[in-house]
Amino acid sequence: MIVKLAEGKLRTAFGDYTEMLFYDGQKECIAMVMGDVKDRQDVLCRIHSSCIYGHYFNSVECDCRQQMELSQQLIQQAGFGIIIWLEQEGKGNGHFALLKSKEYKQKGFSQADAYEAVGFKKDARDYRNVAEILQQIGVSSIRMLTDNPKKAETLIQYGVNVAGISSTKV
């Protein structure tokens, strides 16, 4: 079960959001909500996992930062939407897995295969909290901003009404 701990305003380069901080007993999750999304259909929704390289170090080795910026631009254009930030570095395997997998990534492995090559799961992320957050916010259906159809499939299994997927390819 996830609980909302706090809420406040957040001004960004892409407009104003309401930031909601949630906690599941182990990790914090952040929902950034632009506009009125309660009971709304087809709400643009980006589920974004933390990425130390992309967001803190401005690495050119991943496109996480660009995907976040594009998602914020699309939400700003629509006038409403949600970004849910999860602490799931390295596809849920952690930063250690990312560092350990780099040599395989440099050999041409996909990031998922590189994780597996060093003994981690291809993708250890969990989206259960997302479903609970969307339910608490009161969204009727979402249009996911992602290039990963597995995210949508997982959310559907948790009861989220996913109306479609829009690409965040940069």
Phi and psi in radians as a Rosetta constraint file:
Dihedral C 1 N 2 CA 2 C 2 CIRCULARHARMONIC -2.002 0.35
Dihedral N 2 CA 2 C 2 N 3 CIRCULARHARMONIC 2.481 0.35
Dihedral C 2 N 3 CA 3 C 3 CIRCULARHARMONIC -2.165 0.35
Dihedral N 3 CA 3 C 3 N 4 CIRCULARHARMONIC 2.545 0.35
Dihedral C 3 N 4 CA 4 C 4 CIRCULARHARMONIC -1.465 0.35
Dihedral N 4 CA 4 C 4 N 5 CIRCULARHARMONIC 2.184 0.35
Dihedral C 4 N 5 CA 5 C 5 CIRCULARHARMONIC -1.638 0.35
Dihedral N 5 CA 5 C 5 N 6 CIRCULARHARMONIC -0.657 0.35
Dihedral C 5 N 6 CA 6 C 6 CIRCULARHARMONIC -2.779 0.35
Dihedral N 6 CA 6 C 6 N 7 CIRCULARHARMONIC 2.876 0.35
Dihedral C 6 N 7 CA 7 C 7 CIRCULARHARMONIC -2.612 0.35
Dihedral N 7 CA 7 C 7 N 8 CIRCULARHARMONIC 2.501 0.35
Dihedral C 7 N 8 CA 8 C 8 CIRCULARHARMONIC -2.856 0.35
Dihedral N 8 CA 8 C 8 N 9 CIRCULARHARMONIC 3.033 0.35
Dihedral C 8 N 9 CA 9 C 9 CIRCULARHARMONIC -1.509 0.35
Dihedral N 9 CA 9 C 9 N 10 CIRCULARHARMONIC 2.538 0.35
Dihedral C 9 N 10 CA 10 C 10 CIRCULARHARMONIC -2.387 0.35
Dihedral N 10 CA 10 C 10 N 11 CIRCULARHARMONIC 2.072 0.35
Dihedral C 10 N 11 CA 11 C 11 CIRCULARHARMONIC -1.634 0.35
Dihedral N 11 CA 11 C 11 N 12 CIRCULARHARMONIC 2.262 0.35
Dihedral C 11 N 12 CA 12 C 12 CIRCULARHARMONIC -2.204 0.35
Dihedral N 12 CA 12 C 12 N 13 CIRCULARHARMONIC 3.010 0.35
Dihedral C 12 N 13 CA 13 C 13 CIRCULARHARMONIC -1.120 0.35
Dihedral N 13 CA 13 C 13 N 14 CIRCULARHARMONIC -0.256 0.35
Dihedral C 13 N 14 CA 14 C 14 CIRCULARHARMONIC -2.032 0.35
Dihedral N 14 CA 14 C 14 N 15 CIRCULARHARMONIC 0.454 0.35
Dihedral C 14 N 15 CA 15 C 15 CIRCULARHARMONIC 1.943 0.35
Dihedral N 15 CA 15 C 15 N 16 CIRCULARHARMONIC 3.124 0.35
Dihedral C 15 N 16 CA 16 C 16 CIRCULARHARMONIC -1.671 0.35
Dihedral N 16 CA 16 C 16 N 17 CIRCULARHARMONIC 2.397 0.35
Dihedral C 16 N 17 CA 17 C 17 CIRCULARHARMONIC -2.179 0.35
Dihedral N 17 CA 17 C 17 N 18 CIRCULARHARMONIC 2.813 0.35
Dihedral C 17 N 18 CA 18 C 18 CIRCULARHARMONIC -1.756 0.35
Dihedral N 18 CA 18 C 18 N 19 CIRCULARHARMONIC 2.135 0.35
Dihedral C 18 N 19 CA 19 C 19 CIRCULARHARMONIC -1.646 0.35
Dihedral N 19 CA 19 C 19 N 20 CIRCULARHARMONIC 2.278 0.35
Dihedral C 19 N 20 CA 20 C 20 CIRCULARHARMONIC -2.123 0.35
Dihedral N 20 CA 20 C 20 N 21 CIRCULARHARMONIC 2.188 0.35
Dihedral C 20 N 21 CA 21 C 21 CIRCULARHARMONIC -1.738 0.35
Dihedral N 21 CA 21 C 21 N 22 CIRCULARHARMONIC 2.150 0.35
Dihedral C 21 N 22 CA 22 C 22 CIRCULARHARMONIC -2.005 0.35
Dihedral N 22 CA 22 C 22 N 23 CIRCULARHARMONIC 2.757 0.35
Dihedral C 22 N 23 CA 23 C 23 CIRCULARHARMONIC -2.504 0.35
Dihedral N 23 CA 23 C 23 N 24 CIRCULARHARMONIC 2.329 0.35
Dihedral C 23 N 24 CA 24 C 24 CIRCULARHARMONIC -1.867 0.35
Dihedral N 24 CA 24 C 24 N 25 CIRCULARHARMONIC 0.203 0.35
Dihedral C 24 N 25 CA 25 C 25 CIRCULARHARMONIC 1.729 0.35
Dihedral N 25 CA 25 C 25 N 26 CIRCULARHARMONIC -0.262 0.35
Dihedral C 25 N 26 CA 26 C 26 CIRCULARHARMONIC -2.310 0.35
Dihedral N 26 CA 26 C 26 N 27 CIRCULARHARMONIC -0.706 0.35
Dihedral C 26 N 27 CA 27 C 27 CIRCULARHARMONIC -2.315 0.35
Dihedral N 27 CA 27 C 27 N 28 CIRCULARHARMONIC 2.669 0.35
Dihedral C 27 N 28 CA 28 C 28 CIRCULARHARMONIC -1.600 0.35
Dihedral N 28 CA 28 C 28 N 29 CIRCULARHARMONIC 2.601 0.35
Dihedral C 28 N 29 CA 29 C 29 CIRCULARHARMONIC -2.282 0.35
Dihedral N 29 CA 29 C 29 N 30 CIRCULARHARMONIC 2.572 0.35
Dihedral C 29 N 30 CA 30 C 30 CIRCULARHARMONIC -2.120 0.35
Dihedral N 30 CA 30 C 30 N 31 CIRCULARHARMONIC 2.288 0.35
Dihedral C 30 N 31 CA 31 C 31 CIRCULARHARMONIC -1.919 0.35
Dihedral N 31 CA 31 C 31 N 32 CIRCULARHARMONIC 2.170 0.35
Dihedral C 31 N 32 CA 32 C 32 CIRCULARHARMONIC -1.834 0.35
Dihedral N 32 CA 32 C 32 N 33 CIRCULARHARMONIC 2.064 0.35
Dihedral C 32 N 33 CA 33 C 33 CIRCULARHARMONIC -2.045 0.35
Dihedral N 33 CA 33 C 33 N 34 CIRCULARHARMONIC 2.195 0.35
Dihedral C 33 N 34 CA 34 C 34 CIRCULARHARMONIC -1.892 0.35
Dihedral N 34 CA 34 C 34 N 35 CIRCULARHARMONIC 2.231 0.35
Dihedral C 34 N 35 CA 35 C 35 CIRCULARHARMONIC 1.343 0.35
Dihedral N 35 CA 35 C 35 N 36 CIRCULARHARMONIC -3.027 0.35
Dihedral C 35 N 36 CA 36 C 36 CIRCULARHARMONIC -1.594 0.35
Dihedral N 36 CA 36 C 36 N 37 CIRCULARHARMONIC 1.943 0.35
Dihedral C 36 N 37 CA 37 C 37 CIRCULARHARMONIC -1.930 0.35
Dihedral N 37 CA 37 C 37 N 38 CIRCULARHARMONIC -0.093 0.35
Dihedral C 37 N 38 CA 38 C 38 CIRCULARHARMONIC -1.080 0.35
Dihedral N 38 CA 38 C 38 N 39 CIRCULARHARMONIC 2.253 0.35
Dihedral C 38 N 39 CA 39 C 39 CIRCULARHARMONIC 1.073 0.35
Dihedral N 39 CA 39 C 39 N 40 CIRCULARHARMONIC 0.306 0.35
Dihedral C 39 N 40 CA 40 C 40 CIRCULARHARMONIC -1.589 0.35
Dihedral N 40 CA 40 C 40 N 41 CIRCULARHARMONIC 2.580 0.35
Dihedral C 40 N 41 CA 41 C 41 CIRCULARHARMONIC -1.645 0.35
Dihedral N 41 CA 41 C 41 N 42 CIRCULARHARMONIC 2.670 0.35
Dihedral C 41 N 42 CA 42 C 42 CIRCULARHARMONIC 0.925 0.35
Dihedral N 42 CA 42 C 42 N 43 CIRCULARHARMONIC 0.746 0.35
Dihedral C 42 N 43 CA 43 C 43 CIRCULARHARMONIC -1.281 0.35
Dihedral N 43 CA 43 C 43 N 44 CIRCULARHARMONIC 2.180 0.35
Dihedral C 43 N 44 CA 44 C 44 CIRCULARHARMONIC -1.053 0.35
Dihedral N 44 CA 44 C 44 N 45 CIRCULARHARMONIC 2.322 0.35
Dihedral C 44 N 45 CA 45 C 45 CIRCULARHARMONIC -2.510 0.35
Dihedral N 45 CA 45 C 45 N 46 CIRCULARHARMONIC 2.095 0.35
Dihedral C 45 N 46 CA 46 C 46 CIRCULARHARMONIC -1.838 0.35
Dihedral N 46 CA 46 C 46 N 47 CIRCULARHARMONIC 2.150 0.35
Dihedral C 46 N 47 CA 47 C 47 CIRCULARHARMONIC -1.762 0.35
Dihedral N 47 CA 47 C 47 N 48 CIRCULARHARMONIC 2.052 0.35
Dihedral C 47 N 48 CA 48 C 48 CIRCULARHARMONIC -2.221 0.35
Dihedral N 48 CA 48 C 48 N 49 CIRCULARHARMONIC 2.219 0.35
Dihedral C 48 N 49 CA 49 C 49 CIRCULARHARMONIC -1.624 0.35
Dihedral N 49 CA 49 C 49 N 50 CIRCULARHARMONIC 2.582 0.35
Dihedral C 49 N 50 CA 50 C 50 CIRCULARHARMONIC -1.008 0.35
Dihedral N 50 CA 50 C 50 N 51 CIRCULARHARMONIC 2.587 0.35
Dihedral C 50 N 51 CA 51 C 51 CIRCULARHARMONIC -2.567 0.35
Dihedral N 51 CA 51 C 51 N 52 CIRCULARHARMONIC 1.775 0.35
Dihedral C 51 N 52 CA 52 C 52 CIRCULARHARMONIC -1.048 0.35
Dihedral N 52 CA 52 C 52 N 53 CIRCULARHARMONIC -0.798 0.35
Dihedral C 52 N 53 CA 53 C 53 CIRCULARHARMONIC -1.038 0.35
Dihedral N 53 CA 53 C 53 N 54 CIRCULARHARMONIC -0.895 0.35
Dihedral C 53 N 54 CA 54 C 54 CIRCULARHARMONIC -1.296 0.35
Dihedral N 54 CA 54 C 54 N 55 CIRCULARHARMONIC -0.706 0.35
Dihedral C 54 N 55 CA 55 C 55 CIRCULARHARMONIC -1.609 0.35
Dihedral N 55 CA 55 C 55 N 56 CIRCULARHARMONIC -0.539 0.35
Dihedral C 55 N 56 CA 56 C 56 CIRCULARHARMONIC -1.795 0.35
Dihedral N 56 CA 56 C 56 N 57 CIRCULARHARMONIC -0.664 0.35
Dihedral C 56 N 57 CA 57 C 57 CIRCULARHARMONIC -1.773 0.35
Dihedral N 57 CA 57 C 57 N 58 CIRCULARHARMONIC -0.040 0.35
Dihedral C 57 N 58 CA 58 C 58 CIRCULARHARMONIC 0.942 0.35
Dihedral N 58 CA 58 C 58 N 59 CIRCULARHARMONIC 0.704 0.35
Dihedral C 58 N 59 CA 59 C 59 CIRCULARHARMONIC -1.129 0.35
Dihedral N 59 CA 59 C 59 N 60 CIRCULARHARMONIC 2.537 0.35
Dihedral C 59 N 60 CA 60 C 60 CIRCULARHARMONIC -1.620 0.35
Dihedral N 60 CA 60 C 60 N 61 CIRCULARHARMONIC 0.071 0.35
Dihedral C 60 N 61 CA 61 C 61 CIRCULARHARMONIC -1.494 0.35
Dihedral N 61 CA 61 C 61 N 62 CIRCULARHARMONIC -0.128 0.35
Dihedral C 61 N 62 CA 62 C 62 CIRCULARHARMONIC -2.515 0.35
Dihedral N 62 CA 62 C 62 N 63 CIRCULARHARMONIC 2.915 0.35
Dihedral C 62 N 63 CA 63 C 63 CIRCULARHARMONIC -2.002 0.35
Dihedral N 63 CA 63 C 63 N 64 CIRCULARHARMONIC 0.383 0.35
Dihedral C 63 N 64 CA 64 C 64 CIRCULARHARMONIC -1.041 0.35
Dihedral N 64 CA 64 C 64 N 65 CIRCULARHARMONIC -0.789 0.35
Dihedral C 64 N 65 CA 65 C 65 CIRCULARHARMONIC -1.078 0.35
Dihedral N 65 CA 65 C 65 N 66 CIRCULARHARMONIC -0.775 0.35
Dihedral C 65 N 66 CA 66 C 66 CIRCULARHARMONIC -1.155 0.35
Dihedral N 66 CA 66 C 66 N 67 CIRCULARHARMONIC -0.662 0.35
Dihedral C 66 N 67 CA 67 C 67 CIRCULARHARMONIC -1.101 0.35
Dihedral N 67 CA 67 C 67 N 68 CIRCULARHARMONIC -0.704 0.35
Dihedral C 67 N 68 CA 68 C 68 CIRCULARHARMONIC -1.133 0.35
Dihedral N 68 CA 68 C 68 N 69 CIRCULARHARMONIC -0.785 0.35
Dihedral C 68 N 69 CA 69 C 69 CIRCULARHARMONIC -1.093 0.35
Dihedral N 69 CA 69 C 69 N 70 CIRCULARHARMONIC -0.775 0.35
Dihedral C 69 N 70 CA 70 C 70 CIRCULARHARMONIC -1.084 0.35
Dihedral N 70 CA 70 C 70 N 71 CIRCULARHARMONIC -0.734 0.35
Dihedral C 70 N 71 CA 71 C 71 CIRCULARHARMONIC -1.064 0.35
Dihedral N 71 CA 71 C 71 N 72 CIRCULARHARMONIC -0.763 0.35
Dihedral C 71 N 72 CA 72 C 72 CIRCULARHARMONIC -1.133 0.35
Dihedral N 72 CA 72 C 72 N 73 CIRCULARHARMONIC -0.663 0.35
Dihedral C 72 N 73 CA 73 C 73 CIRCULARHARMONIC -1.100 0.35
Dihedral N 73 CA 73 C 73 N 74 CIRCULARHARMONIC -0.780 0.35
Dihedral C 73 N 74 CA 74 C 74 CIRCULARHARMONIC -1.131 0.35
Dihedral N 74 CA 74 C 74 N 75 CIRCULARHARMONIC -0.701 0.35
Dihedral C 74 N 75 CA 75 C 75 CIRCULARHARMONIC -1.156 0.35
Dihedral N 75 CA 75 C 75 N 76 CIRCULARHARMONIC -0.732 0.35
Dihedral C 75 N 76 CA 76 C 76 CIRCULARHARMONIC -1.056 0.35
Dihedral N 76 CA 76 C 76 N 77 CIRCULARHARMONIC -0.757 0.35
Dihedral C 76 N 77 CA 77 C 77 CIRCULARHARMONIC -1.099 0.35
Dihedral N 77 CA 77 C 77 N 78 CIRCULARHARMONIC -0.680 0.35
Dihedral C 77 N 78 CA 78 C 78 CIRCULARHARMONIC -1.290 0.35
Dihedral N 78 CA 78 C 78 N 79 CIRCULARHARMONIC -0.472 0.35
Dihedral C 78 N 79 CA 79 C 79 CIRCULARHARMONIC 1.554 0.35
Dihedral N 79 CA 79 C 79 N 80 CIRCULARHARMONIC -0.087 0.35
Dihedral C 79 N 80 CA 80 C 80 CIRCULARHARMONIC -2.793 0.35
Dihedral N 80 CA 80 C 80 N 81 CIRCULARHARMONIC 2.652 0.35
Dihedral C 80 N 81 CA 81 C 81 CIRCULARHARMONIC 2.856 0.35
Dihedral N 81 CA 81 C 81 N 82 CIRCULARHARMONIC 3.115 0.35
Dihedral C 81 N 82 CA 82 C 82 CIRCULARHARMONIC -2.391 0.35
Dihedral N 82 CA 82 C 82 N 83 CIRCULARHARMONIC 2.425 0.35
Dihedral C 82 N 83 CA 83 C 83 CIRCULARHARMONIC -2.098 0.35
Dihedral N 83 CA 83 C 83 N 84 CIRCULARHARMONIC 2.221 0.35
Dihedral C 83 N 84 CA 84 C 84 CIRCULARHARMONIC -1.991 0.35
Dihedral N 84 CA 84 C 84 N 85 CIRCULARHARMONIC 2.073 0.35
Dihedral C 84 N 85 CA 85 C 85 CIRCULARHARMONIC -1.735 0.35
Dihedral N 85 CA 85 C 85 N 86 CIRCULARHARMONIC 2.155 0.35
Dihedral C 85 N 86 CA 86 C 86 CIRCULARHARMONIC -2.004 0.35
Dihedral N 86 CA 86 C 86 N 87 CIRCULARHARMONIC 2.449 0.35
Dihedral C 86 N 87 CA 87 C 87 CIRCULARHARMONIC -1.413 0.35
Dihedral N 87 CA 87 C 87 N 88 CIRCULARHARMONIC 1.410 0.35
Dihedral C 87 N 88 CA 88 C 88 CIRCULARHARMONIC -2.408 0.35
Dihedral N 88 CA 88 C 88 N 89 CIRCULARHARMONIC 0.957 0.35
Dihedral C 88 N 89 CA 89 C 89 CIRCULARHARMONIC -0.903 0.35
Dihedral N 89 CA 89 C 89 N 90 CIRCULARHARMONIC 2.520 0.35
Dihedral C 89 N 90 CA 90 C 90 CIRCULARHARMONIC 1.071 0.35
Dihedral N 90 CA 90 C 90 N 91 CIRCULARHARMONIC 0.794 0.35
Dihedral C 90 N 91 CA 91 C 91 CIRCULARHARMONIC 0.931 0.35
Dihedral N 91 CA 91 C 91 N 92 CIRCULARHARMONIC 0.633 0.35
Dihedral C 91 N 92 CA 92 C 92 CIRCULARHARMONIC 1.512 0.35
Dihedral N 92 CA 92 C 92 N 93 CIRCULARHARMONIC -0.064 0.35
Dihedral C 92 N 93 CA 93 C 93 CIRCULARHARMONIC -1.584 0.35
Dihedral N 93 CA 93 C 93 N 94 CIRCULARHARMONIC -0.249 0.35
Dihedral C 93 N 94 CA 94 C 94 CIRCULARHARMONIC 1.688 0.35
Dihedral N 94 CA 94 C 94 N 95 CIRCULARHARMONIC 2.922 0.35
Dihedral C 94 N 95 CA 95 C 95 CIRCULARHARMONIC -1.205 0.35
Dihedral N 95 CA 95 C 95 N 96 CIRCULARHARMONIC -0.560 0.35
Dihedral C 95 N 96 CA 96 C 96 CIRCULARHARMONIC -0.993 0.35
Dihedral N 96 CA 96 C 96 N 97 CIRCULARHARMONIC -0.773 0.35
Dihedral C 96 N 97 CA 97 C 97 CIRCULARHARMONIC -1.090 0.35
Dihedral N 97 CA 97 C 97 N 98 CIRCULARHARMONIC -0.673 0.35
Dihedral C 97 N 98 CA 98 C 98 CIRCULARHARMONIC -1.098 0.35
Dihedral N 98 CA 98 C 98 N 99 CIRCULARHARMONIC -0.803 0.35
Dihedral C 98 N 99 CA 99 C 99 CIRCULARHARMONIC -1.105 0.35
Dihedral N 99 CA 99 C 99 N 100 CIRCULARHARMONIC -0.772 0.35
Dihedral C 99 N 100 CA 100 C 100 CIRCULARHARMONIC -1.118 0.35
Dihedral N 100 CA 100 C 100 N 101 CIRCULARHARMONIC -0.529 0.35
Dihedral C 100 N 101 CA 101 C 101 CIRCULARHARMONIC -1.520 0.35
Dihedral N 101 CA 101 C 101 N 102 CIRCULARHARMONIC -0.135 0.35
Dihedral C 101 N 102 CA 102 C 102 CIRCULARHARMONIC -0.993 0.35
Dihedral N 102 CA 102 C 102 N 103 CIRCULARHARMONIC -0.712 0.35
Dihedral C 102 N 103 CA 103 C 103 CIRCULARHARMONIC -1.094 0.35
Dihedral N 103 CA 103 C 103 N 104 CIRCULARHARMONIC -0.606 0.35
Dihedral C 103 N 104 CA 104 C 104 CIRCULARHARMONIC -1.296 0.35
Dihedral N 104 CA 104 C 104 N 105 CIRCULARHARMONIC -0.641 0.35
Dihedral C 104 N 105 CA 105 C 105 CIRCULARHARMONIC -1.086 0.35
Dihedral N 105 CA 105 C 105 N 106 CIRCULARHARMONIC -0.707 0.35
Dihedral C 105 N 106 CA 106 C 106 CIRCULARHARMONIC -1.210 0.35
Dihedral N 106 CA 106 C 106 N 107 CIRCULARHARMONIC -0.354 0.35
Dihedral C 106 N 107 CA 107 C 107 CIRCULARHARMONIC -1.488 0.35
Dihedral N 107 CA 107 C 107 N 108 CIRCULARHARMONIC 0.005 0.35
Dihedral C 107 N 108 CA 108 C 108 CIRCULARHARMONIC 1.805 0.35
Dihedral N 108 CA 108 C 108 N 109 CIRCULARHARMONIC 0.027 0.35
Dihedral C 108 N 109 CA 109 C 109 CIRCULARHARMONIC -1.179 0.35
Dihedral N 109 CA 109 C 109 N 110 CIRCULARHARMONIC 2.603 0.35
Dihedral C 109 N 110 CA 110 C 110 CIRCULARHARMONIC -1.161 0.35
Dihedral N 110 CA 110 C 110 N 111 CIRCULARHARMONIC 2.803 0.35
Dihedral C 110 N 111 CA 111 C 111 CIRCULARHARMONIC -1.058 0.35
Dihedral N 111 CA 111 C 111 N 112 CIRCULARHARMONIC -0.709 0.35
Dihedral C 111 N 112 CA 112 C 112 CIRCULARHARMONIC -1.095 0.35
Dihedral N 112 CA 112 C 112 N 113 CIRCULARHARMONIC -0.777 0.35
Dihedral C 112 N 113 CA 113 C 113 CIRCULARHARMONIC -1.191 0.35
Dihedral N 113 CA 113 C 113 N 114 CIRCULARHARMONIC -0.570 0.35
Dihedral C 113 N 114 CA 114 C 114 CIRCULARHARMONIC -1.150 0.35
Dihedral N 114 CA 114 C 114 N 115 CIRCULARHARMONIC -0.703 0.35
Dihedral C 114 N 115 CA 115 C 115 CIRCULARHARMONIC -1.062 0.35
Dihedral N 115 CA 115 C 115 N 116 CIRCULARHARMONIC -0.800 0.35
Dihedral C 115 N 116 CA 116 C 116 CIRCULARHARMONIC -1.107 0.35
Dihedral N 116 CA 116 C 116 N 117 CIRCULARHARMONIC -0.625 0.35
Dihedral C 116 N 117 CA 117 C 117 CIRCULARHARMONIC -1.108 0.35
Dihedral N 117 CA 117 C 117 N 118 CIRCULARHARMONIC -0.453 0.35
Dihedral C 117 N 118 CA 118 C 118 CIRCULARHARMONIC -1.848 0.35
Dihedral N 118 CA 118 C 118 N 119 CIRCULARHARMONIC 0.282 0.35
Dihedral C 118 N 119 CA 119 C 119 CIRCULARHARMONIC 1.659 0.35
Dihedral N 119 CA 119 C 119 N 120 CIRCULARHARMONIC 0.242 0.35
Dihedral C 119 N 120 CA 120 C 120 CIRCULARHARMONIC -1.906 0.35
Dihedral N 120 CA 120 C 120 N 121 CIRCULARHARMONIC 2.959 0.35
Dihedral C 120 N 121 CA 121 C 121 CIRCULARHARMONIC -1.253 0.35
Dihedral N 121 CA 121 C 121 N 122 CIRCULARHARMONIC 2.585 0.35
Dihedral C 121 N 122 CA 122 C 122 CIRCULARHARMONIC -1.022 0.35
Dihedral N 122 CA 122 C 122 N 123 CIRCULARHARMONIC -0.697 0.35
Dihedral C 122 N 123 CA 123 C 123 CIRCULARHARMONIC -2.661 0.35
Dihedral N 123 CA 123 C 123 N 124 CIRCULARHARMONIC 1.887 0.35
Dihedral C 123 N 124 CA 124 C 124 CIRCULARHARMONIC -1.794 0.35
Dihedral N 124 CA 124 C 124 N 125 CIRCULARHARMONIC 0.236 0.35
Dihedral C 124 N 125 CA 125 C 125 CIRCULARHARMONIC -1.220 0.35
Dihedral N 125 CA 125 C 125 N 126 CIRCULARHARMONIC 2.676 0.35
Dihedral C 125 N 126 CA 126 C 126 CIRCULARHARMONIC -2.259 0.35
Dihedral N 126 CA 126 C 126 N 127 CIRCULARHARMONIC 2.287 0.35
Dihedral C 126 N 127 CA 127 C 127 CIRCULARHARMONIC -1.939 0.35
Dihedral N 127 CA 127 C 127 N 128 CIRCULARHARMONIC 0.235 0.35
Dihedral C 127 N 128 CA 128 C 128 CIRCULARHARMONIC -1.005 0.35
Dihedral N 128 CA 128 C 128 N 129 CIRCULARHARMONIC -0.743 0.35
Dihedral C 128 N 129 CA 129 C 129 CIRCULARHARMONIC -1.072 0.35
Dihedral N 129 CA 129 C 129 N 130 CIRCULARHARMONIC -0.587 0.35
Dihedral C 129 N 130 CA 130 C 130 CIRCULARHARMONIC -1.062 0.35
Dihedral N 130 CA 130 C 130 N 131 CIRCULARHARMONIC -0.803 0.35
Dihedral C 130 N 131 CA 131 C 131 CIRCULARHARMONIC -1.043 0.35
Dihedral N 131 CA 131 C 131 N 132 CIRCULARHARMONIC -0.752 0.35
Dihedral C 131 N 132 CA 132 C 132 CIRCULARHARMONIC -1.169 0.35
Dihedral N 132 CA 132 C 132 N 133 CIRCULARHARMONIC -0.687 0.35
Dihedral C 132 N 133 CA 133 C 133 CIRCULARHARMONIC -1.125 0.35
Dihedral N 133 CA 133 C 133 N 134 CIRCULARHARMONIC -0.807 0.35
Dihedral C 133 N 134 CA 134 C 134 CIRCULARHARMONIC -1.077 0.35
Dihedral N 134 CA 134 C 134 N 135 CIRCULARHARMONIC -0.653 0.35
Dihedral C 134 N 135 CA 135 C 135 CIRCULARHARMONIC -1.141 0.35
Dihedral N 135 CA 135 C 135 N 136 CIRCULARHARMONIC -0.767 0.35
Dihedral C 135 N 136 CA 136 C 136 CIRCULARHARMONIC -1.128 0.35
Dihedral N 136 CA 136 C 136 N 137 CIRCULARHARMONIC -0.641 0.35
Dihedral C 136 N 137 CA 137 C 137 CIRCULARHARMONIC -1.267 0.35
Dihedral N 137 CA 137 C 137 N 138 CIRCULARHARMONIC -0.471 0.35
Dihedral C 137 N 138 CA 138 C 138 CIRCULARHARMONIC 1.588 0.35
Dihedral N 138 CA 138 C 138 N 139 CIRCULARHARMONIC 0.500 0.35
Dihedral C 138 N 139 CA 139 C 139 CIRCULARHARMONIC -1.392 0.35
Dihedral N 139 CA 139 C 139 N 140 CIRCULARHARMONIC 2.340 0.35
Dihedral C 139 N 140 CA 140 C 140 CIRCULARHARMONIC -1.367 0.35
Dihedral N 140 CA 140 C 140 N 141 CIRCULARHARMONIC -0.796 0.35
Dihedral C 140 N 141 CA 141 C 141 CIRCULARHARMONIC -2.682 0.35
Dihedral N 141 CA 141 C 141 N 142 CIRCULARHARMONIC 2.727 0.35
Dihedral C 141 N 142 CA 142 C 142 CIRCULARHARMONIC -2.143 0.35
Dihedral N 142 CA 142 C 142 N 143 CIRCULARHARMONIC 2.697 0.35
Dihedral C 142 N 143 CA 143 C 143 CIRCULARHARMONIC -2.002 0.35
Dihedral N 143 CA 143 C 143 N 144 CIRCULARHARMONIC 1.912 0.35
Dihedral C 143 N 144 CA 144 C 144 CIRCULARHARMONIC -1.287 0.35
Dihedral N 144 CA 144 C 144 N 145 CIRCULARHARMONIC 2.415 0.35
Dihedral C 144 N 145 CA 145 C 145 CIRCULARHARMONIC -1.729 0.35
Dihedral N 145 CA 145 C 145 N 146 CIRCULARHARMONIC 1.662 0.35
Dihedral C 145 N 146 CA 146 C 146 CIRCULARHARMONIC -2.851 0.35
Dihedral N 146 CA 146 C 146 N 147 CIRCULARHARMONIC 2.850 0.35
Dihedral C 146 N 147 CA 147 C 147 CIRCULARHARMONIC -2.028 0.35
Dihedral N 147 CA 147 C 147 N 148 CIRCULARHARMONIC 0.262 0.35
Dihedral C 147 N 148 CA 148 C 148 CIRCULARHARMONIC -2.059 0.35
Dihedral N 148 CA 148 C 148 N 149 CIRCULARHARMONIC 1.657 0.35
Dihedral C 148 N 149 CA 149 C 149 CIRCULARHARMONIC -1.086 0.35
Dihedral N 149 CA 149 C 149 N 150 CIRCULARHARMONIC -0.352 0.35
Dihedral C 149 N 150 CA 150 C 150 CIRCULARHARMONIC -1.131 0.35
Dihedral N 150 CA 150 C 150 N 151 CIRCULARHARMONIC -0.534 0.35
Dihedral C 150 N 151 CA 151 C 151 CIRCULARHARMONIC -1.058 0.35
Dihedral N 151 CA 151 C 151 N 152 CIRCULARHARMONIC -0.810 0.35
Dihedral C 151 N 152 CA 152 C 152 CIRCULARHARMONIC -1.102 0.35
Dihedral N 152 CA 152 C 152 N 153 CIRCULARHARMONIC -0.785 0.35
Dihedral C 152 N 153 CA 153 C 153 CIRCULARHARMONIC -1.030 0.35
Dihedral N 153 CA 153 C 153 N 154 CIRCULARHARMONIC -0.737 0.35
Dihedral C 153 N 154 CA 154 C 154 CIRCULARHARMONIC -1.157 0.35
Dihedral N 154 CA 154 C 154 N 155 CIRCULARHARMONIC -0.760 0.35
Dihedral C 154 N 155 CA 155 C 155 CIRCULARHARMONIC -1.124 0.35
Dihedral N 155 CA 155 C 155 N 156 CIRCULARHARMONIC -0.658 0.35
Dihedral C 155 N 156 CA 156 C 156 CIRCULARHARMONIC -1.061 0.35
Dihedral N 156 CA 156 C 156 N 157 CIRCULARHARMONIC -0.707 0.35
Dihedral C 156 N 157 CA 157 C 157 CIRCULARHARMONIC -1.071 0.35
Dihedral N 157 CA 157 C 157 N 158 CIRCULARHARMONIC -0.512 0.35
Dihedral C 157 N 158 CA 158 C 158 CIRCULARHARMONIC -1.561 0.35
Dihedral N 158 CA 158 C 158 N 159 CIRCULARHARMONIC 0.129 0.35
Dihedral C 158 N 159 CA 159 C 159 CIRCULARHARMONIC 1.621 0.35
Dihedral N 159 CA 159 C 159 N 160 CIRCULARHARMONIC 0.159 0.35
Dihedral C 159 N 160 CA 160 C 160 CIRCULARHARMONIC -1.425 0.35
Dihedral N 160 CA 160 C 160 N 161 CIRCULARHARMONIC 2.359 0.35
Dihedral C 160 N 161 CA 161 C 161 CIRCULARHARMONIC -1.465 0.35
Dihedral N 161 CA 161 C 161 N 162 CIRCULARHARMONIC 1.781 0.35
Dihedral C 161 N 162 CA 162 C 162 CIRCULARHARMONIC -1.713 0.35
Dihedral N 162 CA 162 C 162 N 163 CIRCULARHARMONIC 1.905 0.35
Dihedral C 162 N 163 CA 163 C 163 CIRCULARHARMONIC -1.398 0.35
Dihedral N 163 CA 163 C 163 N 164 CIRCULARHARMONIC -0.320 0.35
Dihedral C 163 N 164 CA 164 C 164 CIRCULARHARMONIC 2.988 0.35
Dihedral N 164 CA 164 C 164 N 165 CIRCULARHARMONIC 3.127 0.35
Dihedral C 164 N 165 CA 165 C 165 CIRCULARHARMONIC -2.286 0.35
Dihedral N 165 CA 165 C 165 N 166 CIRCULARHARMONIC 2.355 0.35
Dihedral C 165 N 166 CA 166 C 166 CIRCULARHARMONIC -2.075 0.35
Dihedral N 166 CA 166 C 166 N 167 CIRCULARHARMONIC 2.395 0.35
Dihedral C 166 N 167 CA 167 C 167 CIRCULARHARMONIC -1.237 0.35
Dihedral N 167 CA 167 C 167 N 168 CIRCULARHARMONIC 2.586 0.35
Dihedral C 167 N 168 CA 168 C 168 CIRCULARHARMONIC -2.090 0.35
Dihedral N 168 CA 168 C 168 N 169 CIRCULARHARMONIC 0.437 0.35
Dihedral C 168 N 169 CA 169 C 169 CIRCULARHARMONIC -1.093 0.35
Dihedral N 169 CA 169 C 169 N 170 CIRCULARHARMONIC 2.330 0.35
